[in-house]
Amino acid sequence: MANLAGSAAFGELGGDAVAFRVSDGYRRYVLFLLLIVALFNFVDRQILAVLLEAIKQEFSLSDTELGMLGGVAFAVFYSLLGVPIAWLADRYNRRNIIAIALCLWSAMTAVCGMTTGFVSLFLARVGVGIGEAGGNPPAYSLIADYFPPERRATAMAVIGMGIPLGVLTGFLVGGWVNEFLGWRSAFMAVGMPGVVLAVVLWFTLREPPRGFYEPQQVVGQTPSILSTFHHLWQRPACRHLCMAAALYGMSGWGAGIWQPSFFMRSHGMGSGEAGTWLAFVFGLSGACGSFLGGMIGDRVVKITQDPRWYLWISSTGILVAIPFVFLVYLWPTPIPALLFLSIPTFLGHMYLGPVMAMLLGIAGVRRRALASSIYGLFVNLVAMGLGPLTVGMVSDYLQPRFGNDSLRYAILAVVVISTAWAALHFLLATKTIRQDLGEAEQPL
């Protein structure tokens, strides 16, 4: 078989699609391996949530400063560097890019445990963001070349399970390690295993030819960054998908980074107890929602031959979740509130696979990694950059009136407003999604 890995760190591809053959078992291994990478991706970015209260006490920080650590410090470099890294991933070996990025962000997570104050921790979080910028775009591109179009939403949904499973692991490990060994040890515990995983990925994941499941005449040449920006901007469905994901991401990140602090402050739970409950409530229901959203979407669209169902399922899920959000944050006792949380978490993860499958379909073969990074640039700047910071600022504003419960009302307001707004954009995207997908099949 032709050497598809390349000799350099970012070696160019060799061989052709005819020479590339993998078994169904190996394809499942690739999907599992990329799921574990996605899990580490979210463990390392989300573990901060369950450690915020301990960091707040040691460094005497405000909620606004904690919001900056949870959002801005990570989001800006993560989003901006994703575009040039994705440009490389559309041209060079994607496996190697993921492995190098994984090693970097894991090492920087461990460095977070060595910091001495707000500034050094902020810079360490910037380092985590720089590393994680190289994780998702090449992984999404790989999945599109390992799975045919009719199975991509399900495959993307499996990768999407890395979000709740990563949060589960981060909350569980972070909460209890913090309780017994301190927050610094928690960063070390989740950072170092990622370096080992990077080595495994480097030596066992094969690089597939691009456009493996598309007619070769539509593959064409790799377009420039500006050309890809223009292509995506000209598709109304893509604009609405980005807005919907950004607004709903603002809801998810705004709530997710602060949920452990909410249950500690308003319900008096310890970090280990809150982390354990949130790990299983968020992790299991989120994973099930992500997987079933992709699987149901693929099956319904296969029957109806109408891709709009991907977006109808997404918008319906998050709208139905809104009443349960009120129960989560206004219920007076913690256990029912946590159980109620499983419902919006399940429904709120159903959009992940369908939306990413639609985005990759609109992008076309040679734009996939770059398109996912441009999507991530906008979504993450809004979601991760503004979500935690907005909740922190609103909480500080309400604190003189509501005391420890200021966080309760800050999260509730951000989640409800951004979720309803996101649902509107999912529905607007249905108007042109079929036309935009058809235009993507034309040669570049």
Secondary structure, 3 states (H helix, E strand, C coil): CCCCCCCCCCCCCCCCHHHCCCCHHHHHHHHHHHHHHHHHHHHHHHHHHHHHHHHHHHHCCCHHHHHHHHHHHHHHHHHHHHHHHHHHHCCCCHHHHHHHHHHHHHHHHHHHCCCCCHHHHHHHHHHHHHHHCCCHHHHHHHHHHHCCHHHHHHHHHHHHCHHHHHHHHHHHHHHHHHHHHCHHHHHHHHHHHHHHHHHHHHHHCCCCCCCCCCCHHHCCCCCCHHHHHHHHHCCHHHHHHHHHHHHHHHHHHHHHCCHHHHHHHHHCCCHHHHHHHHHHHHHHHHHHHHHHHHHHHHHHHHHHCCCHHHHHHHHHHHHHHHHHHHHHHHCCCHHHHHHHHHHHHHHHCCCHHHHHHHHHHHHCHHHHHHHHHHHHHHHHHHHHHHHHHHHHHHHHHHHHHHHHHHHHHHHHHHHHHHHHHHHHHHHHHCCCHHHHHHHHCCCC
